[in-house]
């Protein structure tokens, strides 16, 4: 059987390939972590946003009710 080094060829190409796959793995890992962090931030902000929307809708409903009276 041939060694893995001989199958790929040059040890430099083996090093470049390993660096490429390591970089790609780091990219996907960091993208996943950032996605989780952003989703947690959105969940926290969603509570504040829903209260703000609720207050805004109440103000609009009051103004419409006053116009109809």
N, C-alpha and C positions, 0 to 999 in steps of 0.2 A: 504494500500500500504506500501511496505517496503521502508525504507530509502536507499539512494544510498550507504551509508556506510555499511549497512547490506548486500546489494547485492554483493558488492566486498569482504567484509569480514573485514579484519584488517585495521585500519586507516593507519598503516605503509605502507601497500601495496597500498593504495590509494595515499599516498604521493609519493611513488616510481613511480607509474604510471604517476602521474602528472609531476614529474621531467623528466621522460623519454620523454613524449610528448612535454614538453617545450624545452628540449634539441634537439629533432628531428626537431621541428619548427625553432629553432635558426639556426641549421645546414643548413636547406633548404633555409632560408632567406639569410644567409651569402653566401651560394654558388651562389644564384641568383645575389646578389649584386656584388660579385667578377666577375661573368660572364659578367655583364653589364660593369664593369670597364675595364675588359680586352678587350671587343669588342670596346670600345671607344678608348683605347690605340692603338689597331690594326688599326682602321680607320685613326688615326693620323699618324701612322708609314707607312701606305700603300701609302700615298702621297709621302713620302720621298723615299720609296722603288721603286715606279713606276718611279720617276725621275732618280734614280740610274740605274734601268734596261734600261730606255730609252737611257741614256748616254752610257751604256755598249753596247747596240745593235748598236748604231750609230758608235762606235769605231770598232766593228766587221764588220759592213757594209763597212766602209772606207777601212779597211785592205783587205777585199775580193775584193773590187773594184780596189784597187791598184795592187793586185796580178793578176787580169784579164787583166789589161792594158798592 
